[in-house]
Amino acid sequence: MLSAELQVASYPEGGVGPQHFSVVKVEVPDGADGLAEGEVLVRNTWTSVDPGLRLRLRAAAPEGYFSAFPLGAPMDGILTVGEVVASRAAGFTTGDTVWHSLGWREHSVVRASDEAMNGIGTLRQLELHGNEPQWFLGALGPMGLTAYAGLAVARALRGGEVLWVSAGAGAVGSLVAQMARLLGHHVIASTGSQEKVRWLQDTLGVDAFSYRDEEPGAALKRLAPDGIDVYFDNVGGDHLEAALDAMRMRGRIALCGSVSDYESEPRGPSNVFLATAKNLTLSGFRGSLYLDLLPEMQARVGRWLQEGHLVCPETVYDGLATAPQALADMLRGRTRGKTLVRL
């Protein structure tokens, strides 16, 4: 049968947009007879849209990261939730809800034994337990793991400190803000609009400021006059520079992302020596490398979700063809929480 998938048509120079992709019809099996041993056919229902995809929309992705998307070929490394419609793999049956890494397509043929995305994207059966399936692309999946792992590497799971998270209304940032508040931190979140500031304050219950209306350094002096202990960095550039200025002695920084550099020339901080002067710890990390924390995170976050202490904000686009626009909008700060495409 014919099914649609998105392929990269050209690498963007500057801003990404729908013109850099093509919707292509491809043949997929229409039942188990067309599958090889160990394969599963999945009808995808939700697919993820993440800032890191922009790093792979280059002729060469950053060294040590996932490889660049090839032109005119299926995309991989995009976490997706779907329903098994046919299976020749042990442990997977028709009707199972699963996640896998072959997203931005309507149907995927997945080899159950193939490890993907350092293990986080390997085909996995999901036990919903009353949770919404798409939450496993957000709070109960890689986004939640990234937020939780960043707090772990910054030694911030014990709570009781002053923590700043940038891109605080985004998929990871909004989870960090809520987790940190629930752990007992005084949380400051930055974002790009006053509308999002109000949402962070009124809905998530944290202090917030817009970097478009107030320089991060000035905002931190106002909201944390005695300094901060932990910074969860999703932005890099001038935000990281402001954090280095504001950090107290022996503070910790979790380096999660640098979205300010993804569509422009890198703008590194000019005050890196403060890391030495203040005896700071700067820890780069990727959530997918902390798969051992997934059960602990899902148990803790699942409880918070069931008790109504944590919310999963979503910005949803409908139809496969909207995924490129969803990515463009997210990179420009036009979405809130987890950005998803419903198929």
Secondary structure as GFF3:
##gff-version 3
##sequence-region A 1 343
A	DSSP	beta_strand	2	8	.	.	.	ID=ss1
A	DSSP	three_ten_helix	18	20	.	.	.	ID=ss2
A	DSSP	beta_strand	21	27	.	.	.	ID=ss3
A	DSSP	three_ten_helix	32	34	.	.	.	ID=ss4
A	DSSP	beta_strand	39	49	.	.	.	ID=ss5
A	DSSP	three_ten_helix	51	56	.	.	.	ID=ss6
A	DSSP	beta_strand	80	87	.	.	.	ID=ss7
A	DSSP	beta_strand	97	100	.	.	.	ID=ss8
A	DSSP	beta_strand	107	111	.	.	.	ID=ss9
A	DSSP	three_ten_helix	117	119	.	.	.	ID=ss10
A	DSSP	beta_strand	124	125	.	.	.	ID=ss11
A	DSSP	three_ten_helix	133	137	.	.	.	ID=ss12
A	DSSP	alpha_helix	142	153	.	.	.	ID=ss13
A	DSSP	beta_strand	162	165	.	.	.	ID=ss14
A	DSSP	alpha_helix	171	182	.	.	.	ID=ss15
A	DSSP	beta_strand	186	191	.	.	.	ID=ss16
A	DSSP	alpha_helix	194	202	.	.	.	ID=ss17
A	DSSP	beta_strand	207	210	.	.	.	ID=ss18
A	DSSP	alpha_helix	216	223	.	.	.	ID=ss19
A	DSSP	beta_strand	228	233	.	.	.	ID=ss20
A	DSSP	alpha_helix	237	246	.	.	.	ID=ss21
A	DSSP	beta_strand	247	255	.	.	.	ID=ss22
A	DSSP	three_ten_helix	259	261	.	.	.	ID=ss23
A	DSSP	alpha_helix	274	277	.	.	.	ID=ss24
A	DSSP	beta_strand	281	284	.	.	.	ID=ss25
A	DSSP	three_ten_helix	287	293	.	.	.	ID=ss26
A	DSSP	alpha_helix	294	306	.	.	.	ID=ss27
A	DSSP	beta_strand	314	318	.	.	.	ID=ss28
A	DSSP	three_ten_helix	320	322	.	.	.	ID=ss29
A	DSSP	alpha_helix	323	331	.	.	.	ID=ss30
A	DSSP	beta_strand	338	342	.	.	.	ID=ss31
###
